[in-house]
Amino acid sequence: MEEFHNTAFPTISDDLMSDHLQFSDDNSFPKPDVQILTSSGLRIPAHTGILALVSPVLENIIERPRKHGSSEKIIPILGVPCEAVSAFIQFLYSSRCSEEELEKYGIHLLALSHVYLVPQLKHICSKAVGQRLTIENVVDVLQLARLCDSPDLYLKCMRMLSSNFKAVEKTEGWKFMHENDLFLELEILQFIDEAESRKKRTRRHREEQRLYMELSEAMECLEHICTEGCTAVGPCDLEPSKRLDPCDKFSICEGLQLLIKHFAKCKNRVNGKCSRCKRMWQLLRLHSSICYQTDSCRVPLCR
């Protein structure tokens, strides 16, 4: 690969071109017709056809009329390390990015992929940056995810913030954001509040489901005891000498049996002075309100 030389700026070497653009030999591509200028002054030779094919933003830049009729095509990509720009150009050629590059320049590559509309690289970088989230960098990454319109990374940052809020609150990133971006801080606090509300609703729903399940099993056991009997407790026409084996739900039946035995002997079951009898009345009324076999049901209050 031929080197571009310029007295004002250094140029990228053949070795670096080989490492980062992965050319197989000197005849693999036509002569480069554009140079990418980095913040350090490094110039990376490239091909307008490749750049325009992969990035619509670079295509628009390439098609712009050059100032002063200059024949030299230079595209500045500034504000990020030259190594990140080199890795970015490599991806445009090869659609590959090494783990080492993602480790060192993932955040910069995410920004470049967003600015120059390279969705495949953006997806790779969002995933890689998300895998490297820490308490220290999560606020900075969240800001970048919001600027780069990366919803998956944004959500991952928010979840980490929500789960580790006390620790994140002590970081320099949080303190800087608190002083300079109150809207983002409010956004984070609202997310945490909504997450806590969802957790409470989920816990309440699970508790309700557990209670419904217990009540459903209690209704089944009540009907089972009043119809067939279970161990020594059963309908009044059941022979006293006929002792039945415990049923499959005896842990529930046993509690009901104790309640029924108490209810049968308690003198305060009618006037409402006994809390255990109140529970028995509630179970009987609940059963009668949901039973569809009132003609044949043998549970008291259901007939």
C-alpha positions as semicolon CSV with decimal commas, in nm:
position;residue;x (nm);y (nm);z (nm)
1;M;0,000;0,000;0,000
2;E;0,138;0,337;-0,096
3;E;0,197;0,588;0,181
4;F;0,060;0,941;0,170
5;H;0,327;1,195;0,259
6;N;0,270;1,548;0,376
7;T;0,516;1,793;0,529
8;A;0,258;1,933;0,772
9;F;0,106;1,609;0,903
10;P;0,237;1,260;0,974
11;T;0,096;0,979;0,762
12;I;-0,005;0,627;0,855
13;S;0,252;0,360;0,770
14;D;0,211;0,050;0,557
15;D;0,238;-0,168;0,868
16;L;-0,040;0,023;1,041
17;M;-0,251;0,003;0,727
18;S;-0,195;-0,371;0,720
19;D;-0,286;-0,405;1,087
20;H;-0,594;-0,188;1,078
21;L;-0,728;-0,221;0,725
22;Q;-0,627;-0,584;0,678
23;F;-0,525;-0,564;0,313
24;S;-0,401;-0,897;0,178
25;D;-0,162;-0,751;-0,081
26;D;-0,083;-0,433;-0,268
27;N;-0,327;-0,515;-0,548
28;S;-0,631;-0,585;-0,330
29;F;-0,768;-0,231;-0,362
30;P;-0,719;0,059;-0,598
31;K;-0,508;0,350;-0,485
32;P;-0,660;0,534;-0,182
33;D;-0,831;0,856;-0,289
34;V;-0,913;1,016;0,047
35;Q;-0,738;1,078;0,377
36;I;-0,897;1,064;0,722
37;L;-0,747;1,332;0,945
38;T;-0,738;1,256;1,320
39;S;-0,697;1,489;1,620
40;S;-0,329;1,400;1,652
41;G;-0,265;1,500;1,291
42;L;-0,236;1,141;1,173
43;R;-0,374;1,080;0,824
44;I;-0,528;0,745;0,737
45;P;-0,552;0,664;0,364
46;A;-0,891;0,527;0,260
47;H;-1,119;0,471;-0,038
48;T;-1,423;0,689;-0,098
49;G;-1,611;0,396;-0,250
50;I;-1,579;0,189;0,069
51;L;-1,660;0,478;0,304
52;A;-1,965;0,585;0,102
53;L;-2,093;0,230;0,078
54;V;-2,094;0,174;0,456
55;S;-2,175;0,520;0,594
56;P;-2,437;0,751;0,441
57;V;-2,292;1,041;0,641
58;L;-1,946;0,989;0,494
59;E;-2,109;0,953;0,153
60;N;-2,264;1,301;0,190
61;I;-1,931;1,444;0,304
62;I;-1,751;1,288;0,008
63;E;-2,004;1,426;-0,239
64;R;-1,976;1,784;-0,111
65;P;-1,794;2,027;-0,340
66;R;-1,438;2,084;-0,215
67;K;-1,338;2,435;-0,113
68;H;-1,108;2,639;-0,334
69;G;-1,118;2,369;-0,600
70;S;-0,866;2,154;-0,410
71;S;-0,806;1,812;-0,559
72;E;-0,704;1,662;-0,223
73;K;-0,985;1,491;-0,034
74;I;-0,951;1,511;0,344
75;I;-1,219;1,408;0,594
76;P;-1,150;1,519;0,952
77;I;-1,269;1,285;1,229
78;L;-1,172;1,473;1,542
79;G;-1,241;1,461;1,915
80;V;-1,148;1,095;1,968
81;P;-0,810;0,914;1,988
82;C;-0,649;0,839;1,654
83;E;-0,646;0,468;1,745
84;A;-1,025;0,480;1,779
85;V;-1,053;0,641;1,435
86;S;-0,824;0,374;1,294
87;A;-1,039;0,099;1,449
88;F;-1,348;0,272;1,307
89;I;-1,203;0,279;0,954
90;Q;-1,097;-0,085;0,994
91;F;-1,457;-0,177;1,073
92;L;-1,583;0,003;0,764
93;Y;-1,354;-0,221;0,557
94;S;-1,380;-0,552;0,742
95;S;-1,698;-0,539;0,956
96;R;-1,480;-0,663;1,243
97;C;-1,361;-0,514;1,568
98;S;-1,126;-0,684;1,815
99;E;-1,202;-0,730;2,184
100;E;-0,896;-0,522;2,268
101;E;-1,026;-0,232;2,059
102;L;-1,370;-0,258;2,217
103;E;-1,208;-0,266;2,561
104;K;-1,000;0,047;2,496
105;Y;-1,218;0,248;2,258
106;G;-1,571;0,106;2,288
107;I;-1,717;0,437;2,407
108;H;-1,545;0,632;2,128
109;L;-1,650;0,377;1,866
110;L;-2,009;0,395;1,990
111;A;-2,006;0,772;1,941
112;L;-1,851;0,740;1,595
113;S;-2,097;0,471;1,488
114;H;-2,384;0,698;1,591
115;V;-2,249;1,011;1,427
116;Y;-2,165;0,834;1,098
117;L;-2,472;0,605;1,099
118;V;-2,306;0,263;1,109
119;P;-2,577;0,054;1,283
120;Q;-2,387;-0,276;1,285
121;L;-2,094;-0,122;1,473
122;K;-2,333;0,065;1,700
123;H;-2,499;-0,261;1,804
124;I;-2,161;-0,425;1,872
125;C;-2,036;-0,128;2,074
126;S;-2,358;-0,091;2,275
127;K;-2,334;-0,454;2,379
128;A;-1,960;-0,434;2,456
129;V;-1,989;-0,114;2,658
130;G;-2,287;-0,259;2,847
131;Q;-2,079;-0,562;2,945
132;R;-1,812;-0,333;3,090
133;L;-2,037;-0,113;3,303
134;T;-1,906;-0,023;3,648
135;I;-2,027;0,187;3,938
136;E;-1,771;0,451;3,841
137;N;-1,858;0,485;3,471
138;V;-2,232;0,411;3,464
139;V;-2,339;0,779;3,477
140;D;-2,105;0,875;3,191
141;V;-2,218;0,578;2,984
142;L;-2,582;0,665;3,054
143;Q;-2,527;1,015;2,917
144;L;-2,360;0,871;2,609
145;A;-2,637;0,614;2,560
146;R;-2,895;0,893;2,570
147;L;-2,699;1,109;2,324
148;C;-2,638;0,814;2,091
149;D;-2,997;0,690;2,105
150;S;-2,900;0,345;2,233
151;P;-3,210;0,222;2,424
152;D;-3,069;-0,116;2,530
153;L;-2,758;0,041;2,679
154;Y;-2,965;0,320;2,835
155;L;-3,192;0,068;3,008
156;K;-2,896;-0,137;3,131
157;C;-2,740;0,176;3,281
158;M;-3,066;0,274;3,447
159;R;-3,105;-0,070;3,601
160;M;-2,752;-0,061;3,740
161;L;-2,816;0,286;3,880
162;S;-3,140;0,172;4,038
163;S;-2,977;-0,133;4,199
164;N;-2,665;0,051;4,321
165;F;-2,791;0,403;4,376
166;K;-2,618;0,468;4,711
167;A;-2,280;0,370;4,566
168;V;-2,330;0,560;4,237
169;E;-2,431;0,872;4,431
170;K;-2,075;0,893;4,572
171;T;-1,900;0,887;4,233
172;E;-1,750;1,187;4,056
173;G;-1,971;1,119;3,755
174;W;-2,286;1,158;3,964
175;K;-2,158;1,474;4,135
176;F;-2,074;1,631;3,799
177;M;-2,414;1,538;3,656
178;H;-2,588;1,671;3,969
179;E;-2,424;2,010;3,913
180;N;-2,464;2,026;3,535
181;D;-2,760;1,815;3,420
182;L;-3,056;1,833;3,657
183;F;-3,292;1,701;3,389
184;L;-3,098;1,375;3,364
185;E;-3,087;1,349;3,743
186;L;-3,465;1,390;3,754
187;E;-3,499;1,128;3,479
188;I;-3,291;0,883;3,685
189;L;-3,485;0,949;4,007
190;Q;-3,816;0,902;3,825
191;F;-3,693;0,571;3,682
192;I;-3,587;0,453;4,029
193;D;-3,923;0,556;4,175
194;E;-4,112;0,376;3,898
195;A;-3,893;0,067;3,943
196;E;-3,969;0,061;4,316
197;S;-4,340;0,102;4,243
198;R;-4,327;-0,190;3,998
199;K;-4,151;-0,405;4,258
200;K;-4,418;-0,322;4,517
201;R;-4,696;-0,400;4,270
202;T;-4,528;-0,729;4,180
203;R;-4,488;-0,826;4,546
204;R;-4,849;-0,730;4,618
205;H;-4,970;-0,929;4,317
206;R;-4,771;-1,234;4,426
207;E;-4,907;-1,206;4,778
208;E;-5,262;-1,179;4,643
209;Q;-5,205;-1,483;4,422
210;R;-5,071;-1,675;4,721
211;L;-5,375;-1,582;4,929
212;Y;-5,613;-1,674;4,646
213;M;-5,440;-2,011;4,613
214;E;-5,463;-2,075;4,987
215;L;-5,831;-1,977;4,992
216;S;-5,902;-2,196;4,690
217;E;-5,735;-2,493;4,860
218;A;-5,921;-2,416;5,183
219;M;-6,253;-2,418;4,995
220;E;-6,167;-2,754;4,837
221;C;-6,070;-2,899;5,174
222;L;-6,383;-2,764;5,340
223;E;-6,601;-2,929;5,078
224;H;-6,393;-3,247;5,104
225;I;-6,433;-3,261;5,485
226;C;-6,807;-3,191;5,474
227;T;-6,869;-3,442;5,193
228;E;-6,628;-3,731;5,243
229;G;-6,462;-3,662;5,573
230;C;-6,091;-3,660;5,651
231;T;-5,940;-3,867;5,935
232;A;-6,179;-3,828;6,233
233;V;-6,369;-3,520;6,109
234;G;-6,650;-3,550;5,858
235;P;-7,023;-3,517;5,793
236;C;-7,262;-3,605;6,076
237;D;-7,386;-3,919;5,898
238;L;-7,034;-4,062;5,877
239;E;-6,987;-4,364;6,105
240;P;-6,773;-4,256;6,405
241;S;-6,581;-4,582;6,398
242;K;-6,486;-4,534;6,033
243;R;-6,157;-4,345;6,049
244;L;-6,031;-4,220;5,712
245;D;-5,669;-4,184;5,607
246;P;-5,527;-3,831;5,572
247;C;-5,580;-3,676;5,228
248;D;-5,313;-3,532;4,997
249;K;-5,370;-3,182;5,138
250;F;-5,380;-3,283;5,502
251;S;-5,161;-2,989;5,607
252;I;-5,452;-2,762;5,510
253;C;-5,725;-3,004;5,617
254;E;-5,574;-3,039;5,962
255;G;-5,603;-2,666;6,029
256;L;-5,963;-2,668;5,911
257;Q;-6,043;-2,971;6,124
258;L;-5,917;-2,795;6,435
259;L;-6,125;-2,491;6,342
260;I;-6,437;-2,706;6,284
261;K;-6,389;-2,890;6,616
262;H;-6,357;-2,560;6,799
263;F;-6,657;-2,414;6,614
264;A;-6,872;-2,711;6,711
265;K;-6,802;-2,668;7,084
266;C;-6,758;-2,290;7,122
267;K;-7,039;-2,113;7,307
268;N;-6,946;-1,775;7,161
269;R;-6,969;-1,872;6,795
270;V;-7,294;-1,680;6,742
271;N;-7,239;-1,353;6,926
272;G;-6,911;-1,276;6,747
273;K;-6,690;-1,276;7,054
274;C;-6,465;-1,558;6,928
275;S;-6,209;-1,471;6,660
276;R;-6,162;-1,835;6,556
277;C;-6,535;-1,877;6,506
278;K;-6,540;-1,555;6,303
279;R;-6,288;-1,709;6,065
280;M;-6,505;-2,019;6,037
281;W;-6,812;-1,809;5,958
282;Q;-6,612;-1,621;5,694
283;L;-6,502;-1,947;5,528
284;L;-6,859;-2,080;5,526
285;R;-6,997;-1,756;5,379
286;L;-6,720;-1,742;5,119
287;H;-6,792;-2,097;5,011
288;S;-7,165;-2,032;4,984
289;S;-7,100;-1,725;4,768
290;I;-6,892;-1,916;4,511
291;C;-7,052;-2,261;4,517
292;Y;-7,258;-2,355;4,209
293;Q;-7,392;-2,682;4,352
294;T;-7,608;-2,548;4,630
295;D;-7,871;-2,824;4,586
296;S;-7,626;-3,106;4,646
297;C;-7,349;-2,934;4,845
298;R;-7,316;-3,054;5,203
299;V;-7,120;-2,756;5,338
300;P;-7,322;-2,563;5,603
301;L;-7,487;-2,239;5,480
302;C;-7,475;-2,375;5,126
303;R;-7,794;-2,580;5,155
